Amino acid sequence: MNDVHYALRIMRKSPLFTCTVVLTVALAIGANITMFSVVNAVLLRPLPFSQPERVVQVAEKNDKLHLASFGSSVLNFLSWQEQAHSFEELGALGFANYTLTGPGDPEQVSGNLVSPALTRVLGIKPVAGRFFSDAEEKPGAAPVALLGEGLWKRRFASDPGLVGRTITLDGVVTTVVGIAPASMNLLSNGELYTPLTIDPGKEIRLNHVVITFGRLRPGVSLKVAQAEMDAVSRRMGIQYPEIRDWGIRLITMTDTFVNPQLHTGVLVLLSAVLFVLLIACGNIANILLARAVSRRTEIGIRRAMGASRGRLVRQMLMESLVLCSTGGALGLLAAIVAVRVFNRLLPAGTLPVPVVEMDARIALFAAAITLITGVLFGIAPAWQGSHTDVNNLIKQGGRGVGASTGGRLRKALAGFELGLATLLLIGAGLLIRSLANLERVQLGFVSHGLITFQLSLPVAKYPVIGGGPKLDRRLLDALQSIPGVRGAAVSSGIPFGAGGYSTHPMFTTGPSILSPSTLVPIHWRSVSPGYFQVMNIPLLRGRDFTDADDDKAPHVLIVSQSTAKIFWGDADPIGRTLRRSADPNTPFTVIGVVGNVRDTALSQEAPQFYYPVAARSSALTDVVVRTDQPPASLVPSIREKVAELDRDLALANVRTMDEWVSNSAAQPRLNTVLLSVFAFIALLIASIGIYGILAYSVSQRTGEIGLRMALGASPDDILRLVVREGLLVICGGVAAGLLGAAALGKVMSGLIYEVTARDPVTFAIAAGFLSAVGLAASVIPAFRAARILPMVALRHE
């Protein structure tokens, strides 16, 4: 306690020193706590399921199609239930959208078709009521639903009496049997759930439309379960030849929710803030080393009075810990604010969790990192200060001793800071160049001037065959009558949007550059006539769809340029046919070729083909409207026109296409912004460190500089002397940083686009910029040294 009291007195006596150290610590520790909160939420916090380590996703894979994981078919799911013994139970999840009507405005709600076993697999409990019974998934069962906790709170004000009452979904009166917990929402962002009704006679084994989860039996490892499922896959391949190329892959729940790019990005950012902390520790250690020299008389007197080195080390370490604890407390407060701001600004869907929360693990991390930081930056000054030579101090009368004490160590620490700052600056530079490449990428369509929205059509009211296409035509006519609208179209999904997205393995039986019956996974959409014109996707060959291309007409499709090249090379694809692996007896004739479009990621351009929406409609419809006015200004008119057609239809996901495109770059943009902020902080701290070393060196060498000038050295000579000293530290630190960045290039390779991890331009710019900043920090004390008057300096000595 005496050491604590003494440390507090020292802090009060040196307010500028105290503020400098405390704020530096607060900045570094606050950044680390904030970033660790993200890591904790994404990677460390247990998923809100019972024994989540026993829950796995049972995915399908196809090595020939380069599909590492894919959805499963309903029939395969049923076969797995019969043949797999490594699982207590298997449950499946399908996707749906519902139109909720009744009191209030109609609302389109995203949701899921859920097999009753799924809730048992996840080990969750309802907030109120019950989950589905096994009887309720049978065809013909009475319509029932589960409300998600979020929808229950938002639309029904958490009414406990809602369970047992009815709501209207897609025009069908449906009984609410329970309220599902928010943890169900993690599976697919659904807010409402109905039973997954299975009629095996209507299913196709190659139609991958559900996601399957299983709970491993106690004592069964993932490796053992995978071996069993491999055997099941081989048996099913013999029994059902159409799936012989499809295998089974078991995926942990963590890997299900966290994609490799997000995993790498989070760890890179955590490493970056740890580097910032190390730089801050090096900088503060330098300050304390310089301060220990100024306190050498005090330390010498303590030694002369009998204080041991261990006692002095303890006292100085306590001073460091008190300083660090104060900074750590401020850093924790700053992190709480930063996490709230982070949650508010983070685009939805960027992370696999709805919000980043701070819990007891964060508090423990804050305490641990504060303690470690205090020891880390305090140990070197404490050890150096405790080694004061008492005899030499007495002989010199306290003058001139220690002028160079710890000089090499301080320079080494400054070089270490610069090396880490170089590493961070190069990482930020690579991400900035990568983000610039993404934002300049050719989309294949013109996003500006487009407003988009979704409609979920009740199947009972608008049958997929006939009803939906008829409404589409009326809807498009109504939208095109709005002043300022240049065109409108519908699609089963838009680029980067939230609509239907899927992949069909396709093959051709006609002439092709591929081997006969080679399967190629192709992204697909159903679109209305005029869709390509509205989106400004160029029609390169053939014709567009017309209203005559309906379910009664011959099967046709339009392919992208890359799809045509895969199957037929440079030959004309018009008139050739493609077939789906799920329906190999139905040929689709190519009637047109359009330009390539990036539809799921800015960094990826996948082959595509398009069905006519009149022949292959869907309950979920995306609508695109092109206008020469501000797109958002049309929303009231669009709502009015839709209400005139059907007041029970609800618009959802109303956004401009520019917003969809921007959101697709949210994760790389987040990585870039955060790493750039960390690099700027590191650069600032390292620059202050260089300045501090040289300023202190000049103050300690005032007599030497005066003597040099008295013996004939010019101010320019002194300027070069000091700058050269700084350049040695700068060059050493930057060189070490460049080597480190080159060695860690593979870590960044998964986060960047169209720029190499060892990009020479980025390396050169980072090295040059950091050297220039370091040189600027060196010049100020150098000019101060050059202005020293010899007589004043000699009198000072």
C-alpha positions in Angstrom: 0.0 0.0 0.0 2.9 2.3 0.7 4.1 1.7 -2.9 0.6 2.5 -4.2 0.4 5.7 -2.2 3.8 6.7 -3.4 2.9 6.0 -7.0 -0.2 8.2 -6.7 1.9 11.0 -5.3 4.3 10.7 -8.3 1.4 10.8 -10.7 0.0 14.0 -9.0 3.5 15.7 -9.2 3.9 15.0 -12.9 0.4 15.6 -14.5 1.7 15.9 -18.1 3.6 12.6 -17.8 0.7 10.9 -16.1 -1.8 12.1 -18.8 0.5 11.0 -21.6 0.9 7.5 -20.2 -2.7 7.0 -19.1 -4.2 8.2 -22.4 -1.8 6.0 -24.4 -2.7 3.0 -22.3 -6.5 3.8 -22.5 -6.3 4.1 -26.3 -4.5 0.8 -26.7 -6.4 -1.2 -24.1 -9.8 0.2 -25.3 -9.1 -0.9 -28.8 -8.1 -4.3 -27.6 -11.2 -4.7 -25.5 -13.4 -3.6 -28.3 -11.9 -6.0 -30.8 -11.9 -8.9 -28.3 -15.6 -8.3 -27.8 -16.1 -9.0 -31.5 -13.9 -12.1 -31.3 -15.8 -13.3 -28.2 -19.1 -12.8 -29.9 -18.1 -14.5 -33.2 -15.6 -17.2 -32.2 -15.6 -17.8 -28.5 -19.0 -17.4 -27.0 -20.9 -20.7 -26.9 -23.8 -20.9 -29.3 -27.2 -20.6 -27.5 -28.0 -24.3 -27.9 -27.8 -27.2 -25.5 -24.3 -28.8 -25.8 -23.6 -27.1 -29.1 -20.4 -29.1 -29.6 -22.7 -32.1 -30.3 -24.7 -30.3 -32.9 -23.5 -30.5 -36.5 -24.7 -29.5 -39.9 -25.2 -32.5 -42.2 -24.4 -31.0 -45.6 -24.0 -32.6 -49.1 -20.9 -32.1 -51.2 -19.9 -32.8 -54.7 -16.1 -32.8 -55.5 -16.7 -33.0 -59.2 -18.7 -29.8 -59.1 -16.3 -28.2 -56.6 -19.1 -27.8 -54.1 -17.5 -28.2 -50.7 -20.9 -27.9 -48.9 -24.4 -27.7 -50.2 -28.0 -28.0 -49.0 -29.6 -31.4 -48.7 -32.6 -32.9 -50.5 -35.7 -33.9 -48.6 -35.5 -37.5 -49.8 -31.8 -37.8 -48.7 -32.8 -36.3 -45.3 -35.4 -39.1 -44.9 -32.8 -41.7 -45.9 -30.3 -40.4 -43.4 -32.9 -40.6 -40.6 -33.4 -44.3 -41.4 -29.7 -45.3 -41.9 -27.6 -43.0 -39.6 -26.9 -44.3 -36.1 -24.4 -41.8 -34.9 -27.1 -39.2 -34.3 -29.7 -39.1 -31.6 -31.9 -37.3 -34.1 -31.8 -35.3 -37.4 -33.9 -32.2 -38.1 -34.3 -30.1 -41.3 -34.9 -26.5 -42.1 -36.5 -25.1 -45.2 -37.0 -21.5 -46.3 -40.2 -19.5 -46.7 -41.7 -16.0 -46.7 -45.1 -15.2 -45.3 -47.5 -12.4 -45.6 -48.9 -11.6 -42.2 -52.3 -9.9 -42.3 -54.9 -8.9 -39.8 -54.8 -5.9 -37.4 -52.4 -3.3 -38.7 -50.7 -3.1 -42.1 -49.9 -6.3 -44.0 -46.3 -7.4 -43.4 -44.0 -9.7 -45.3 -42.1 -11.9 -42.8 -39.1 -14.1 -43.6 -39.3 -17.5 -41.9 -38.6 -21.2 -42.1 -40.2 -24.5 -42.6 -39.1 -26.6 -39.6 -39.2 -30.3 -38.9 -40.4 -30.9 -35.3 -37.2 -32.8 -34.6 -35.0 -29.7 -35.2 -35.9 -28.0 -31.9 -34.9 -31.2 -30.1 -31.7 -31.4 -32.1 -30.8 -27.8 -31.1 -31.9 -28.4 -27.5 -33.8 -25.2 -27.1 -37.0 -24.4 -25.2 -39.9 -22.2 -26.2 -40.4 -18.8 -24.7 -44.1 -19.6 -24.3 -46.3 -22.3 -25.5 -44.8 -25.4 -27.2 -43.0 -26.5 -30.3 -44.4 -28.5 -33.2 -45.5 -32.1 -32.6 -44.5 -34.9 -35.0 -48.1 -35.2 -36.1 -48.1 -31.6 -37.3 -45.6 -32.2 -40.1 -47.9 -34.8 -41.7 -49.7 -33.6 -44.9 -53.2 -32.5 -44.2 -52.5 -31.4 -40.6 -54.1 -28.3 -39.2 -52.1 -25.1 -40.0 -50.0 -24.1 -37.0 -47.1 -21.6 -36.6 -44.4 -20.5 -34.2 -43.6 -16.8 -33.8 -40.0 -15.7 -33.4 -39.3 -13.9 -30.1 -38.4 -10.7 -32.1 -41.6 -10.6 -34.1 -43.7 -11.4 -31.0 -42.2 -8.4 -29.2 -42.2 -6.1 -32.2 -45.7 -6.7 -33.7 -47.6 -8.2 -30.7 -46.1 -6.3 -27.8 -45.0 -9.6 -26.1 -48.7 -10.5 -25.6 -48.6 -13.8 -23.5 -52.2 -14.5 -24.6 -51.3 -14.8 -28.2 -50.4 -18.5 -27.8 -53.5 -20.5 -28.8 -55.0 -17.7 -30.9 -55.0 -17.5 -34.7 -53.2 -15.3 -37.1 -53.6 -15.1 -40.9 -50.6 -16.2 -43.0 -50.8 -16.0 -46.7 -54.5 -15.8 -46.4 -54.8 -19.0 -44.3 -56.0 -18.9 -40.7 -53.2 -20.4 -38.6 -53.0 -21.2 -34.9 -50.0 -19.9 -32.9 -48.8 -22.8 -30.8 -45.7 -21.2 -29.3 -43.0 -18.5 -29.2 -39.6 -19.6 -30.5 -36.5 -18.1 -28.7 -34.2 -15.7 -30.4 -31.6 -18.4 -30.8 -33.7 -19.9 -33.6 -33.2 -16.7 -35.6 -29.5 -17.5 -35.8 -30.1 -20.4 -38.3 -31.4 -18.2 -41.1 -32.7 -14.8 -39.8 -36.3 -16.2 -39.8 -39.0 -14.6 -37.7 -41.8 -17.0 -38.2 -41.9 -20.8 -38.5 -44.3 -23.4 -39.9 -43.9 -27.2 -40.0 -41.9 -28.8 -42.8 -44.6 -30.9 -44.4 -43.0 -33.8 -46.3 -44.8 -35.7 -49.1 -42.1 -38.1 -50.4 -44.1 -38.7 -53.6 -43.7 -35.0 -54.6 -40.0 -34.7 -53.9 -37.0 -35.0 -56.2 -33.8 -36.6 -54.7 -31.6 -34.1 -56.5 -33.6 -31.1 -55.4 -31.4 -29.6 -52.6 -33.9 -27.3 -50.7 -33.3 -27.9 -47.0 -30.5 -27.6 -44.5 -30.1 -30.6 -42.1 -28.7 -30.6 -38.5 -28.0 -33.5 -36.3 -27.2 -34.1 -32.6 -24.4 -36.6 -32.1 -25.0 -39.4 -29.6 -23.0 -39.1 -26.3 -19.5 -40.4 -26.8 -19.6 -40.3 -30.7 -16.9 -38.0 -32.1 -17.2 -36.0 -35.3 -14.6 -38.3 -37.0 -16.6 -41.5 -36.2 -19.9 -39.9 -37.4 -18.2 -38.7 -40.6 -17.0 -42.2 -41.3 -20.5 -43.6 -40.8 -22.0 -41.0 -43.1 -19.4 -41.7 -45.8 -20.6 -45.4 -45.7 -24.2 -44.2 -45.8 -23.4 -42.0 -48.8 -21.7 -44.9 -50.7 -24.7 -47.2 -50.1 -27.2 -44.5 -51.2 -25.1 -43.9 -54.3 -25.5 -47.6 -55.3 -29.2 -47.5 -54.5 -29.9 -44.1 -56.3 -27.4 -43.8 -59.2 -28.3 -40.1 -59.8 -26.6 -39.1 -56.5 -23.5 -41.3 -56.8 -21.3 -38.1 -57.2 -22.8 -36.6 -54.0 -21.2 -37.1 -50.7 -21.9 -36.0 -47.1 -19.9 -33.5 -45.0 -20.4 -32.9 -41.3 -19.7 -29.3 -40.3 -19.5 -28.0 -36.8 -21.9 -25.2 -35.8 -19.1 -22.7 -35.4 -17.9 -23.4 -39.0 -21.5 -23.2 -40.2 -21.9 -19.7 -38.9 -18.4 -18.3 -39.4 -17.1 -18.4 -43.0 -13.3 -18.7 -43.4 -12.9 -15.1 -44.6 -14.7 -13.7 -41.6 -12.7 -16.0 -39.3 -9.4 -14.8 -40.8 -10.5 -11.2 -40.8 -11.4 -11.2 -37.2 -8.1 -12.8 -36.1 -6.1 -10.4 -38.3 -7.9 -7.4 -36.7 -7.3 -8.9 -33.2 -3.6 -9.3 -34.0 -3.5 -5.7 -35.3 -4.8 -4.3 -32.0 -2.4 -6.5 -30.1 0.4 -4.9 -32.2 -1.0 -1.5 -31.3 -0.8 -2.5 -27.6 2.8 -3.7 -28.0 3.7 -0.4 -29.7 2.1 1.5 -26.9 4.0 -0.7 -24.4 7.3 0.0 -26.2 6.6 3.8 -26.2 5.7 3.9 -22.6 8.7 1.8 -21.6 10.8 4.4 -23.4 9.2 7.2 -21.5 9.8 5.3 -18.2 13.4 4.5 -19.1 14.1 8.2 -19.7 12.3 9.1 -16.5 14.3 6.5 -14.6 17.5 8.3 -15.6 16.1 11.6 -14.2 15.3 9.7 -11.0 18.8 8.2 -10.6 19.7 10.3 -7.6 16.5 9.2 -5.8 17.2 5.6 -6.6 20.9 5.9 -5.6 19.9 7.3 -2.2 17.4 4.5 -1.7 20.1 2.0 -2.6 22.6 3.7 -0.3 20.0 3.5 2.6 19.8 -0.3 2.1 17.0 -0.8 -0.4 17.5 -4.0 -2.3 17.2 -4.3 -6.1 14.1 -6.5 -5.7 12.5 -3.8 -3.5 13.2 -1.1 -6.0 11.9 -3.3 -8.9 8.7 -3.9 -6.9 8.2 -0.2 -6.2 8.7 0.8 -9.9 6.5 -2.0 -11.1 3.8 -0.9 -8.8 4.0 2.6 -10.3 3.6 1.1 -13.7 0.6 -1.0 -12.6 -1.1 2.0 -11.0 -0.6 4.0 -14.2 -1.9 1.1 -16.3 -4.9 0.4 -14.1 -6.0 4.0 -14.5 -5.6 3.7 -18.2 -7.2 0.3 -18.3 -10.3 1.6 -16.5 -10.6 4.5 -19.0 -10.0 2.0 -21.8 -12.9 -0.2 -20.6 -15.3 2.8 -20.5 -14.2 3.8 -24.0 -14.7 0.2 -25.2 -18.2 0.1 -23.8 -19.0 3.2 -25.9 -17.2 1.9 -28.9 -19.1 -1.4 -28.9 -22.4 0.5 -28.8 -21.4 2.6 -31.7 -20.1 -0.5 -33.5 -23.5 -2.2 -33.1 -25.3 0.9 -34.4 -23.2 1.3 -37.5 -22.6 -2.3 -38.4 -24.7 -3.3 -41.5 -27.1 -6.2 -40.8 -25.8 -9.6 -41.7 -22.1 -8.6 -41.5 -21.6 -10.8 -38.5 -23.3 -14.1 -37.6 -24.6 -12.6 -34.4 -27.2 -9.8 -34.2 -25.2 -7.7 -31.8 -21.8 -7.7 -30.1 -22.3 -7.9 -26.3 -19.9 -7.4 -23.4 -20.0 -10.1 -20.7 -17.9 -11.5 -17.8 -15.3 -12.8 -20.2 -14.7 -9.3 -21.5 -14.2 -8.0 -17.9 -11.7 -10.8 -17.2 -9.9 -10.0 -20.5 -9.8 -6.3 -19.6 -8.3 -7.1 -16.1 -5.8 -9.6 -17.6 -4.6 -7.4 -20.4 -4.3 -4.4 -18.0 -2.1 -6.4 -15.6 0.0 -7.8 -18.5 0.4 -4.4 -20.0 1.6 -2.9 -16.7 4.2 -5.5 -16.3 5.2 -5.5 -19.9 6.0 -1.8 -20.2 7.2 -1.6 -16.6 9.7 -4.4 -16.3 12.5 -3.0 -18.5 12.5 0.5 -16.8 12.3 -1.1 -13.3 15.2 -3.5 -14.0 17.3 -0.8 -15.6 16.6 1.7 -12.8 17.4 -0.8 -10.1 20.9 -1.2 -11.5 22.1 2.3 -10.7 25.8 2.3 -9.7 25.8 4.1 -6.2 29.6 4.5 -6.0 29.8 6.1 -9.4 26.8 8.3 -8.6 28.5 9.6 -5.4 31.8 10.2 -7.2 30.1 12.3 -9.9 27.9 14.1 -7.5 24.8 13.1 -9.4 26.0 14.9 -12.7 26.3 13.3 -16.0 25.7 9.8 -14.8 23.3 7.8 -17.0 23.3 10.1 -19.9 23.5 7.1 -22.1 21.8 4.7 -19.6 19.4 2.5 -21.5 20.1 4.3 -24.8 20.5 1.2 -26.8 17.4 -0.4 -25.2 15.4 2.7 -26.0 16.5 2.7 -29.6 15.7 -1.0 -29.9 12.2 -0.4 -28.5 11.7 2.5 -30.9 12.8 0.2 -33.8 10.4 -2.5 -32.6 7.5 0.1 -32.6 8.3 1.1 -36.1 8.5 -2.5 -37.3 5.1 -3.2 -36.0 3.7 0.0 -37.4 5.2 -0.8 -40.8 3.4 -4.2 -40.6 0.1 -2.6 -39.8 0.5 0.1 -42.4 1.2 -2.5 -45.1 -1.8 -4.6 -44.1 -4.0 -1.5 -44.2 -2.6 -0.5 -47.6 -3.4 -3.9 -49.0 -7.0 -3.8 -47.8 -7.4 -0.2 -49.1 -6.2 -1.3 -52.5 -8.4 -4.4 -52.4 -11.4 -2.4 -51.4 -10.7 0.1 -54.2 -10.5 -2.8 -56.7 -13.9 -4.1 -55.4 -15.6 -0.8 -55.7 -14.3 -0.3 -59.3 -15.3 -3.8 -60.4 -17.6 -4.1 -63.4 -21.0 -5.3 -62.1 -22.4 -6.2 -65.5 -25.4 -3.9 -64.9 -26.1 -0.3 -63.9 -27.1 -0.1 -60.2 -27.7 3.7 -60.2 -31.4 4.7 -60.6 -32.8 1.3 -59.5 -35.3 0.9 -56.6 -36.0 -2.7 -55.5 -38.5 -4.5 -53.3 -39.9 -7.9 -52.5 -43.4 -9.3 -52.6 -44.4 -12.7 -51.1 -47.4 -14.0 -53.0 -49.8 -16.3 -51.0 -49.8 -19.6 -52.9 -53.4 -20.2 -52.0 -54.4 -16.9 -53.7 -51.8 -16.8 -56.4 -50.8 -20.3 -57.6 -47.2 -20.5 -58.8 -48.5 -21.9 -62.1 -50.7 -19.3 -63.6 -51.7 -17.0 -60.6 -48.3 -15.5 -60.0 -47.4 -14.6 -63.6 -50.8 -13.0 -64.1 -50.3 -10.7 -61.1 -46.7 -10.0 -62.4 -48.1 -8.5 -65.6 -50.7 -6.4 -63.8 -48.1 -5.2 -61.3 -45.6 -4.2 -64.0 -48.2 -2.3 -66.0 -49.2 -0.4 -62.8 -45.6 0.4 -61.9 -44.8 1.6 -65.4 -47.7 4.1 -65.2 -46.0 6.0 -62.4 -44.4 9.3 -63.7 -40.7 9.0 -63.8 -40.5 5.2 -64.1 -38.5 4.2 -67.2 -39.1 0.4 -66.8 -40.0 -2.3 -64.3 -39.4 -6.1 -64.2 -39.7 -9.0 -61.8 -37.2 -11.7 -60.9 -36.9 -14.6 -58.5 -33.8 -12.8 -57.1 -31.7 -9.7 -57.7 -27.9 -9.3 -57.6 -26.7 -9.0 -54.0 -30.3 -9.1 -52.8 -32.2 -11.2 -50.3 -34.3 -13.1 -52.8 -34.2 -16.7 -54.0 -30.8 -17.9 -54.9 -29.8 -21.4 -56.0 -27.5 -23.4 -58.2 -28.4 -26.1 -60.7 -25.9 -28.7 -61.9 -26.4 -28.4 -65.7 -25.2 -30.6 -68.6 -25.7 -30.8 -72.3 -26.3 -33.8 -74.5 -25.5 -32.0 -77.8 -22.1 -30.9 -79.2 -20.0 -29.3 -76.5 -16.3 -28.7 -75.6 -16.9 -30.6 -72.4 -17.0 -34.4 -72.0 -20.5 -35.9 -72.5 -22.9 -35.4 -69.6 -20.3 -33.3 -67.6 -22.2 -31.5 -64.8 -21.5 -27.8 -64.2 -23.1 -25.8 -61.3 -24.8 -22.7 -62.7 -26.5 -19.9 -60.8 -30.1 -19.3 -62.0 -32.9 -16.8 -61.8 -36.4 -16.5 -63.2 -37.0 -13.1 -64.9 -39.7 -11.3 -66.7 -39.5 -9.9 -70.3 -37.6 -6.6 -70.2 -35.6 -7.5 -67.1 -32.3 -7.2 -68.9 -33.3 -3.9 -70.4 -34.3 -2.5 -66.9 -31.1 -3.7 -65.3 -29.0 -2.6 -68.3 -27.6 -6.1 -68.8 -26.6 -6.2 -72.5 -28.3 -8.8 -74.8 -25.4 -10.1 -76.8 -27.1 -12.6 -79.0 -30.5 -14.0 -79.7 -33.7 -12.6 -78.2 -35.3 -11.7 -74.9 -38.2 -13.5 -73.3 -41.7 -12.6 -74.2 -45.1 -13.2 -72.6 -45.5 -16.2 -74.9 -42.6 -18.0 -73.1 -45.0 -19.5 -70.5 -45.5 -23.0 -69.0 -47.3 -24.1 -72.1 -44.6 -23.1 -74.5 -41.4 -25.0 -75.3 -38.8 -24.8 -72.5 -36.3 -22.0 -73.1 -33.6 -20.2 -71.3 -31.1 -17.4 -71.7 -27.5 -17.9 -70.6 -24.7 -15.6 -69.6 -21.6 -15.2 -71.8 -19.5 -17.2 -69.3 -22.0 -20.1 -69.3 -22.0 -20.2 -73.1 -18.2 -20.2 -73.1 -18.0 -23.1 -70.6 -20.2 -25.4 -72.7 -19.6 -24.3 -76.2 -16.5 -22.2 -76.3 -16.6 -19.6 -79.1 -19.4 -21.5 -81.0 -22.8 -19.9 -81.3 -25.0 -21.2 -78.4 -28.3 -20.2 -79.9 -30.5 -23.2 -80.5 -28.4 -25.5 -78.3 -29.8 -27.2 -75.2 -29.1 -27.6 -71.5 -30.5 -30.0 -69.0 -30.8 -30.0 -65.2 -29.4 -32.9 -63.3 -32.5 -33.0 -61.2 -34.7 -33.3 -64.3 -32.4 -34.8 -67.1 -35.3 -35.7 -69.5 -36.3 -32.0 -70.0 -34.2 -30.1 -72.5 -34.1 -26.3 -72.3 -33.3 -24.5 -75.6 -31.0 -21.4 -75.4 -32.6 -18.5 -77.1 -30.3 -15.7 -76.0 -26.9 -14.7 -74.5 -26.5 -11.8 -72.1 -23.5 -10.2 -70.4 -21.9 -11.6 -67.2 -23.2 -10.3 -63.9 -21.8 -10.3 -60.4 -24.7 -11.4 -58.3 -23.5 -12.8 -55.0 -20.1 -11.2 -54.3 -18.2 -8.4 -55.8 -15.1 -10.5 -56.0 -16.8 -13.4 -57.9 -18.3 -13.6 -61.3 -20.2 -16.9 -61.6 -21.8 -18.4 -64.8 -25.6 -17.9 -64.9 -28.7 -18.7 -66.8 -32.3 -17.4 -66.7 -35.7 -19.0 -66.9 -38.8 -17.0 -68.2 -40.7 -16.1 -65.0 -44.0 -17.0 -66.8 -42.9 -20.6 -67.0 -41.1 -20.8 -63.7 -42.6 -18.4 -61.2 -42.1 -18.4 -57.5 -44.0 -17.3 -54.4 -41.2 -14.8 -53.6 -40.8 -12.1 -56.1 -38.2 -9.4 -56.4 -39.2 -6.3 -58.3 -36.8 -3.8 -59.9 -37.9 -0.3 -61.0 -35.7 2.0 -63.0 -36.3 5.7 -62.7 -34.6 9.0 -63.7 -35.7 10.5 -60.4 -34.2 9.9 -56.9 -35.2 6.2 -56.4 -36.4 6.6 -52.8 -38.9 9.3 -53.9 -41.0 6.6 -55.8 -41.6 4.4 -52.7 -45.0 6.1 -51.7 -46.3 5.8 -55.3 -45.1 2.1 -55.5 -46.9 1.3 -52.2 -50.1 2.9 -53.5 -50.0 0.9 -56.8 -49.4 -2.4 -55.0 -52.3 -1.6 -52.5 -54.6 -0.9 -55.5 -53.8 -4.4 -56.8 -54.2 -6.2 -53.5 -54.3 -4.6 -50.1 -53.0 -7.8 -48.4 -49.7 -7.7 -50.2 -46.8 -6.2 -48.2 -43.6 -4.7 -49.5 -40.4 -5.9 -48.0 -36.6 -5.1 -48.4 -37.3 -1.8 -50.0 -33.9 -0.6 -51.0 -32.0 1.0 -53.9 -29.7 -1.2 -55.9 -26.8 1.0 -54.8 -27.5 0.1 -51.2 -27.5 -3.7 -52.0 -24.1 -3.3 -53.8 -22.7 -1.2 -51.0 -23.8 -3.8 -48.4 -22.1 -6.5 -50.3 -18.8 -4.8 -49.5 -19.6 -4.2 -45.9 -17.3 -6.9 -44.4 -14.2 -5.9 -46.5 -15.0 -2.3 -45.8 -15.2 -3.0 -42.1 -11.8 -4.8 -42.1 -10.3 -1.9 -44.1 -11.6 0.8 -41.8 -10.6 -0.9 -38.6 -7.1 -1.9 -39.7 -6.5 1.6 -41.1 -7.5 3.1 -37.8 -5.2 0.7 -35.9 -2.4 1.5 -38.4 -2.9 5.3 -37.9 -2.8 4.8 -34.1 0.4 2.7 -34.4 2.0 5.3 -36.7 1.1 8.1 -34.3 2.5 6.3 -31.3 5.7 5.2 -33.1 6.3 8.7 -34.4 5.9 10.2 -30.9 8.4 7.5 -29.8 11.0 8.5 -32.3 10.5 12.2 -31.4 10.8 11.4 -27.7 14.0 9.4 -28.1 15.8 12.1 -30.1 14.5 14.9 -28.0 15.7 13.2 -24.8 19.0 12.3 -26.5 19.5 16.0 -27.4 18.7 17.2 -23.9 21.2 14.7 -22.4 23.9 15.6 -24.9 23.6 19.3 -24.6 27.2 19.6 -23.3 28.6 17.4 -26.0 26.8 19.3 -28.7 28.1 22.6 -27.3 31.7 21.3 -27.2 31.4 20.1 -30.8 30.2 23.5 -31.9 33.0 25.2 -29.9 35.5 23.0 -31.7 34.2 24.1 -35.1 31.1 21.9 -35.9 28.5 23.9 -37.9 24.7 23.8 -37.2 24.4 21.7 -40.4 26.8 19.2 -39.0 24.8 18.9 -35.7 21.6 18.7 -37.7 23.0 15.8 -39.8 24.3 14.1 -36.6 20.9 14.0 -34.9 19.0 13.1 -38.1 21.4 10.3 -38.8 20.8 8.9 -35.4 17.1 8.9 -36.0 17.5 7.4 -39.5 19.4 4.4 -38.1 16.4 3.6 -35.9 13.9 4.3 -38.7 15.7 2.2 -41.3 16.1 -0.7 -38.9 12.5 -0.7 -37.8 11.1 -0.3 -41.3 13.3 -3.0 -42.7 12.2 -5.4 -39.9 8.5 -4.5 -40.6 8.9 -5.2 -44.4 10.4 -8.6 -43.6 7.6 -9.4 -41.2 5.0 -8.3 -43.7 6.5 -10.5 -46.4 6.6 -13.5 -44.1 2.9 -13.0 -43.1 1.6 -12.4 -46.6 -0.3 -15.7 -46.7 -2.5 -14.5 -43.8 -3.7 -11.5 -45.8 -4.2 -13.4 -49.1 -7.7 -14.6 -48.1 -8.8 -11.0 -47.4 -7.7 -9.1 -50.5 -8.9 -8.9 -54.1 -6.8 -8.4 -57.3 -3.7 -7.4 -55.3 -0.9 -9.7 -54.2 0.0 -10.1 -50.5 3.5 -8.9 -51.3 2.5 -6.1 -53.6 5.7 -4.0 -54.2 3.7 -0.8 -54.6 2.0 -1.1 -51.3 5.3 -2.1 -49.6 7.1 0.9 -51.1 4.4 3.4 -50.3 4.2 2.1 -46.7 7.9 2.2 -46.2 8.3 5.6 -47.8 5.4 7.1 -45.8 6.6 5.7 -42.5 10.2 6.8 -43.2 8.9 10.3 -44.0 6.9 10.5 -40.9 9.8 9.2 -38.8 12.1 11.7 -40.5 9.8 14.5 -39.7 9.7 13.4 -36.1 13.5 13.4 -36.1 13.9 16.9 -37.7 12.3 18.8 -34.8 14.8 17.8 -32.1 17.6 18.0 -34.8 16.8 21.7 -35.4 16.6 22.3 -31.7 20.1 20.8 -31.3 21.4 22.9 -34.2 20.3 26.1 -32.5 22.2 25.4 -29.2 24.7 28.1 -28.4 28.1 26.7 -27.3 28.6 29.0 -24.3 25.1 28.3 -23.0 25.6 24.6 -23.4 29.0 24.7 -21.7 27.6 26.7 -18.8 24.8 24.2 -18.5 27.3 21.3 -18.2 
